[in-house]
Structure formats: structure tokens, C-alpha cells
Amino acid sequence: MGLEDQAAVKRVAEEHRDVVVLLGTPDAESTQTLAQTVVAGDPSYAGPLAGVPLGLPVFHVFEPEIKRQVAGEVYDAQAALMEMSLETDKILAGLREVREGATP
């Protein structure tokens, strides 16, 4: 997540309630990094979210609870091929790791 994107996420989170982050990241590493950034702060300590734990709920488009909320034809057209070709289990495991680490 670039510095401008971090600043935008921070601004939106500060201005609005009930912000949820939906990722479409292609691998476990990027999933973990982005999830960590919006939950506990920028792990590289380089951007506007360095040391800023927003605590935002974060989901991935491949998660069953998200897929159920998207019309089947839309999901098929926009995400199904990616889900079949990527290491979905590893991506979701990376996200679970961040969630479990964020539990007080």
C-alpha cells in the first residue's frame, strides 16, 4: 500500500464509522502486509499509518462470507478465475494470522 493510499485509508477511517477493508491481494505475503497495515499500523514504519493501529476489520474477496454477498455472475466475471489460479488457502491463512494476532 503506497503512502498516498495509507493517508486516504487513515482519513476515511477517521471521518467515518463502520469502515471495512476488502482485499483482493494475489498472495499470502501481500495479504498479510496490507491487513497488518490497516489493523495494527504500517509494519515497515514508513507511511502515515506507521504506529497507527486503526483496528479495521479486514476481509478478502475469496472468503466464503464475502463471496455469498456478491452476485454469482459478478463474482464469476471478476474473481473466480483468480481464485482458481492463486493459492487461495495460503492467502486466507495469511489473513487469519493477522486477525489472530490482532486479538487482545
C-alpha positions, 0 to 999 in steps of 0.5 A: 500500500503506497503512502498516498493510499495509507493517508486516504485509508487513515482519513476515511477511517477517521471521518467515518464509522463502520469502515471495512477493508476488502482485499483482493491481494494475489498472495499470502505475503501481500495479504498479510502486509496490507491487513497488518497495515490497516489493523495494527499500523504500517509494519515497515514504519514508513507511511502515515499509518506507521504506529497507527493501529486503526483496528479495521476489520479486514476481509478478502474477496475469496472468503466464503462470507464475502463471496455469498454477498456478491452476485454469482455472475459478478463474482464469476466475471471478476474473481473466480478465475483468480481464485482458481489460479492463486493459492487461495488457502495460503492467502486466507491463512495469511489473513487469519494470522493477522486477525489472530494476532490482532486479538487482545 
